[in-house]
Each structure stands twice: as structure tokens, then as C-alpha cells.
Amino acid sequence: MPPKVESTDAPRYVFLKSVGGEVGAAASLAPKVGPLGLSPKKIGDDIKAATEAWKGIKVMVKLTIVNRQATVEVVPSASALVIKELAEPPRDRKKTKNIKHNGNLSWDQIRNIAKIMRPRSGAKSFEGTLKEIVGTCVSVGCSIEKKTPKEVIAMIEGGELNISEP
């Protein structure tokens, strides 16, 4: 068994993908947090508590570990934010598979999602971040203002929509 990591003041970060509101298997957490001297069962319970608002949606979780104390922070992806904005009822992942997210989002919801995603976006401008989120709507399968996402991108390029940051 490898030796335990020495406790230093430098924080360590562990990123995990987890389903919101569910306890991840301790067997999958153990190789990641065990060498840092943490209990996988306790970390699983902490992740469950932190992701209750994201019930049934896969989200990225950031564990910040300082002196064998872990703090859990949810780092949602663009698709997780879009699915959450659709406000669908939580579903049982084991029973319903391949769900279609065919809801409708408003332009203000898209702008708010883009504002949240702006620091992690690869785009130079806010307009590019908006296009990233609209592209995510293509892959999720939802519409925007009763239009397809491809029509919305054409409207952005044509200058018909407000692309200022909210």
C-alpha cells in the first residue's frame, strides 16, 4: 500500500463526474480519494448533499482537499445547465433511457447560461459564448423561442438578437 500523502498547505484538487443527488459507489471513489487519507463513504455523502439541486443530471464535481478536509463544489457543464433550465421532472435513470429533451428555452435563459459559462468558455467574445450554448441546445435537442438552434445562430449573425451580457 502506498504511503499517505503528507499534509501540506497546498490544496489538492480532484475532479469527478457524478449524478446529482445520488451517492457514487465508494469503490469508484476509493482510488481517487483514498491515497489522500479521506473516507470514500464520507466524500460520497458530501457529494450527494452538494448536488441535490442537480437531481438526475450528470455534473462535474470539484473536490478541494486541504489538510485532509474536503470541500465539494459543483462545476456544471453547458449541457447540464441547459437541461436544468428546461425544468424537467427528475427521472429514474435505471428505468427511463434515451430521454428526449424537447423543451423550449427563452433567449434570456440562454443569455444567463452563457453568463455562467463565460469564464470557462473558449470564445473571445460573449457572442461566441452564446453560440456555444446554442450549439449545446442542438445536441441536447431543445428549441429556443420556438425556433431551431440553427435558425437562432443565423439570427445572431444577422444582428437580430440582443447579444449583450446580462
N, C-alpha and C positions, 0 to 999 in steps of 0.2 A: 504494500500500500504506500503511495507517495506521501511524503511529509506534508503537514498542513502549511498553508501559505502564511508567512509571517504577517502580523498585523502592522501595517504602516498607515500613515495618514493619507496616502494617495488613494482615492476611491477607485474601485474596480467596477466595470460596467458589464452586465450580461444582458443580451437581448434575446427574447423568447417570443415565439408566436403562440398565442393562446386563444381559446374560445372564451368569449366573455361570459362571466357568471358561472363558470364551471371550474372545478378543481382539476388541474392537469395531473396526469399519472406521476406518482412520486418516482417511478422507475425512470421516466424520461427527464425529470429534473435533477436526479441524483448525480449524474456525471458532470453536470454543469455547475451546481452549487455545492456539492459535497466536498471537493477539494478546497473550497473557500471556508470550510468549517461551519456551514449552515445546514439546518434541517430541511430536507426537501418537502416534508409534510407541512411544516410551518410556512414555507415560501408559497406552497400551493394554496394554502388558506388565505395568505396575504394577497395573492394574485386574484383569487376569487372575489375577495372583498373590494379590490380596486377596480375590477372590471364588471361590476354589477350593472352599470349603466349601458354596457355593450352586450347585453344578454343575447347569446346565439350568434354573434358576429365574431369572426376571427380578427384579432387585433395584435399588434406588436406591443410587447411589454418590456420596459427598460428597468432592470434591477440595478440600483446604485448601492454598492456594498462598501461600508466604511466601518472598520473595527468590528467585523462580524455582525453588523447590523444592516439589514437590507431595507431599502425603501423602494416601493413599487410605483412606477409611473407609466401610464398608458400613452403609447405613441401611435395614434391611429393613422392608417393609410388613407389614401384618397377614396378607394373603393369602400372602406369601412365607413367613412364619413358620409358618402353618398347613400349607402344602404341605411344608415341611421336616420338620415334626413327623410327617407321615404316613409319612415314611421310604420313599418310593417309589424304585425304582431309577432312575438317570439315563437319560434317553431322548434320542434324536436328534431335535432339533426339526424338521429338514428332512424326515424320513421319517414320523413319527407326529404327526398333527394332531388337534386337538379331543379331548384326552385327558380321561377322566373320573376325578376324584379321589374315588373312592367308599370311602375307608378309614374307620377308626373311631379317634377320639381319646378319651383318658381325661379326666376332669374336672381332674385335676392338670396335665395338659399344657395345657389351656385356661387355667387359672389362671397358669401360668408364662408363657404367651404374653402374657396381659393384663398381667402384672407388667413385662414388657419394653416393652410398648406404652404403659404408663401415662403417661410424661412427654409423649408426643405425642398423647394421646387428647383428645377434645373433651368428655369426660364430667366431671361434677363429682365423682362417687364411683367407687370401684373396681367397684361393681356395674354402673355404666354402661359401664365399660371391658369388663367381662366380656360384657355384652350386645352390644357392638360386635364382639367376637371371635366370639361365637356367630353373629351376623349374617353375618360373613365366612364362616363354615362353611356357611351357606346358599348363598352364591354360589359357593364352591369345590365344594360337593356332597358333603361328608363328613358322617358322623354322630358323635354324642358319646355315649359309654356305650351304644351300640346304640339310641339314640333320635334322632329328627329334631331339628334345632336349634330348631324352633318349640316342640316339647314341652319342651326344656331351658329356653327362655325362660319358659315358663309355670311350670316348677318353680322358677326363680329368683324370680319374682314371688310364688310361693306360699310361699317361705321353706324349701323342701325341700333346697336345696343349700348347702354352705359357701361363702360369698362373701367370706370374709376374705382379705386379701392374704397370699400365701405368704411 
